[in-house]
Every structure is written in C-alpha cells, then in structure tokens.
Amino acid sequence: MAQQLNYNHLRYFYTVANKGSIAKASELLHISPQTISGQLTVFENYLGVKLFDRKGKRLVMNDMGKLVYSYAEDIFALGNELQQSLKAQDASQQVVFNIGVIDVIPKILAVNILENSFQLEDPTKLICREGDFSALLSELALNKLDLILSDRPLTPGVPIRAYNHFLGECGLSFYASNKVAKTLKKTFPQSLHQHPFLICGDKSNQKINLQSWFDQEQIYPTTVAEFDDSAMMKYFGQSGYGVFCTPSIIEAHVTQQYGVSVIGRTTQVTERFYAISPERKVKHPGVKLLVEAAQEIFTNVMD
C-alpha cells in the first residue's frame, strides 16, 4: 500500500515557497530551520523530485515545485473553508472575519469600510491586522485572512490565487495650518515651491506619483520631514511645520479632526484603492458586503 502524503511536510514546503527562505518560514512556523530543512528533504525524497533551485541564499521553486504549490494552495484553502463552514453551522458561534489593512491606508477610510462588517446577519467577530503589502499577502496565501484593503492590486505573476476588487479612486487634497493657508491658497500649486513640505514615506505609492507631479509642474517644495505614519504627519502639519496632503476622500475628516485648512486639490495625482480576496470555493459572506460598501463610499463622497 502506498504511503500517504504527510501534510505537515506539505505545510513546511508551502510556507518556505511562500516566504522565499527557510529562515523566514522558521520564524512564522516557530520551528527550527534545521527541522524544516530536514523535513523538506524527506518530502522531496517521498515525491521523488526536487522542488527548489538554489540561487545564492534563496530557494526558488522549479517547475515541479510550482506544480506542488498549486495543489497545496487548493488543499489548504479547502481546509480553511471546512473550518469556516463548520463554524457557520453553530448558531452560537461568532463568524470570524479576518481583515488585513495595508499600513498606508488612511485609518478613517478603513474604519468607514470595516464597520459595515457588523451588518452581517450572523454575530461577527472582526479581527483586523495591519502590515505592509508583502506581509499581508503571505497571510492571505496561508488562508489566515479573508480580505485585504490595499492601495495597490495583486499583480500578475504573484503565486497567490486571489481576486482584485477595485473600490474607487480620488485625487489629493493639500492642507496647511490656518495661519498660512490663506496665503498659500491664492497661488496654489505654485505656492508650494520652496515651501516646507511633509511627505509620506517609501511604503506609499503616493510619494513617487507626487514627486513626478512636482517635476511636471516645476514645483520643488522643501521636504522637511518624511513619515511612514500618516497620523504623525498630520499632527506635524497641524503644528505648522509644513504643508501635507492626503487622499481627497478623507478631506472632511482631516480638516475637522486636525483643524487645518485645504489650500488646493489636484486630480493629476490619484490614489486607487482595492480589496484583495482569496480564490475560494466558499467565500466569506462579509467579502461581498464590504466591497460593495466601500464602492458606495467612494461613489457618494466623490460625486
């Protein structure tokens, strides 16, 4: 009788393939690198094929590895669906909705979208994870997330089976403290030239697009600070250290919450927002609800 497939070995392989190295898989699985390496060798011997090619210190899936990976995706996705289905059968059990939010997404926008999850018919427990794009995609690939709110789509060629849902787009609004807002507003955007400016960090797509627009307009603000944390940037702007900008969809919140004034807007630089959901036979009931709610938010605010 043929030996049955060891699903622990399959999980080790799947995690290493997804993370790109044994060391990173070790951190995620809380298993020593030596154990994972040894179990991978056992798994390859069982299958009778090599699954990885070594390129320097990196492990890269070969053609056989990609084939096994595609089956592993389906197997673990079905396992997750089974767990969700069993939970749904128990009326006393809360429906767990695991959401990942890319850390550059405006928090108020995420709140406005995610609060709709409590409109589901069944009692719902919302679990919200924040992180960078690659980290949350890894969680999605391991079936630990039901949806990701993102500022970019999943690109072709990424070995993750998932759908992109376009939520909407908007331009940028620029703000300054009330003391200087009137002066800057009169000649916007030329008034930004050599004026102190607070800019977002490299994690955001906004930075490159914004700098390209500055070049196009021949406007060169003086960047006095750069922030990964958008809330901190707003507080510095509120204190008068420079002009800053946000997606226009949260303009009303920013002016009210931080007591700053809008000095101008542009639609030549746009922010696009997406929801990314895994390809599953049984979708979480909240995915459709949140996608439609988010699209409605953009339609209502931007009209």
C-alpha positions, -999 to +999 in steps of 0.1 A: +000+000+000+013+034-010+024+057+019+000+086+025+011+122+019+024+139+050+005+172+053+030+186+078+057+182+052+034+199+027+028+228+051+066+232+055+071+232+018+042+256+012+055+281+038+091+280+026+078+286-010+056+314+001+082+332+023+112+325-001+135+311+026+138+285+053+148+312+079+116+332+073+094+301+073+111+291+106+101+324+122+065+320+110+061+283+120+081+286+152+102+256+141+140+255+139+155+260+104+173+226+108+140+208+113+123+224+083+153+217+061+154+181+071+117+177+066+119+193+032+145+167+022+122+139+035+093+154+015+113+156-017+126+121-013+090+109-008+079+127-040+110+116-059+116+151-073+134+183-063+111+212-056+136+241-053+166+255-071+192+274-050+201+309-062+226+322-037+209+320-003+174+320-018+153+290-026+134+294-058+106+269-069+113+250-100+086+237-123+078+207-101+077+229-071+052+253-087+030+223-096+031+210-060+025+246-047-007+249-068-021+218-053-010+229-018-029+262-022-061+243-030-057+218-002-051+245+025-078+267+011-103+238+013-092+231+049-099+267+058-133+266+041-142+235+060-134+253+093-155+283+083-184+261+072-184+242+105-184+274+124-213+287+104-234+257+113-232+266+150-256+294+156-240+302+189-206+306+172-195+340+161-185+344+124-148+354+124-139+379+098-101+383+094-092+415+076-057+428+066-052+466+062-021+478+044-005+503+068-006+532+043-044+531+040-060+561+058-073+548+092-106+567+089-113+552+055-106+517+068-129+523+098-157+536+075-154+504+054-149+478+081-177+490+103-201+475+077-190+440+087-212+444+118-242+445+094-239+407+087-268+387+098-247+364+120-229+376+151-195+387+138-161+390+154-138+413+134-101+406+136-081+434+119-044+430+111-022+459+099+011+454+080+029+460+047+018+446+014+041+416+012+035+405+048-003+406+045-002+388+011+017+360+029-010+358+055-036+357+027-017+328+010-018+309+042-056+313+045-052+335+076-070+364+060-104+367+043-097+401+027-070+428+024-076+465+020-049+478-002-036+508-022-024+485-050-037+454-068-022+420-068+000+420-098+001+392-124+028+366-118+024+366-080+019+329-070-012+336-050-047+328-062-068+358-054-091+384-069-087+422-071-118+442-064-114+479-074-130+501-048-125+536-062-100+564-067-096+600-058-072+629-062-052+646-034-060+674-011-033+697+003-035+713+038-018+739+059-022+754+093-048+782+094-021+808+099-006+804+064-035+787+045-050+819+030-017+830+015-009+796+000-043+791-013-042+822-036-015+808-059-018+771-054+000+749-066+029+774-073+028+785-037+042+751-027+075+760-044+103+760-017+077+759+010+082+734+039+065+702+030+057+670+049+058+639+027+047+603+031+073+575+033+085+550+007+058+524+017+032+545-001+027+547-039+018+584-033+054+596-028+066+587-063+035+600-080+036+632-061+072+639-069+065+632-106+037+658-105+060+683-088+086+678-116+059+682-142+047+715-127+082+726-120+074+730-083+100+720-058+088+721-022+114+719+006+109+685+022+114+690+059+102+656+071+091+622+058+067+599+076+056+563+074+029+571+100+003+594+083-013+604+116+021+617+129+024+637+096-010+653+102+000+663+137+031+680+125+011+697+098-014+709+124+015+724+144+026+744+113+057+726+103+047+723+067+021+715+040+009+679+037-016+660+016-040+631+018-064+613-005-093+637-011-118+611+001-108+618+038-107+656+034-136+664+056-123+643+084-088+658+082-100+694+084-123+687+113-100+664+132-068+684+128-080+719+125-062+726+092-074+743+060-075+730+024-052+751+002-058+732-030-065+699-047-053+680-078-067+651-097-034+648-117-022+626-089-047+599-079-049+573-052-066+540-061-079+515-035-085+478-038-098+448-018-080+415-024-098+383-016-085+347-019-099+324-045-121+300-026-150+278-034-169+291-004-163+329+001-167+346+034-201+363+035-186+396+045-164+400+014-192+410-009-207+432+017-175+452+024-166+455-013-200+470-021-200+492+009-165+506+000-175+512-036-206+531-023-184+553+000-163+564-030-194+570-052-211+591-025-181+611-014-165+618-048-198+627-067 
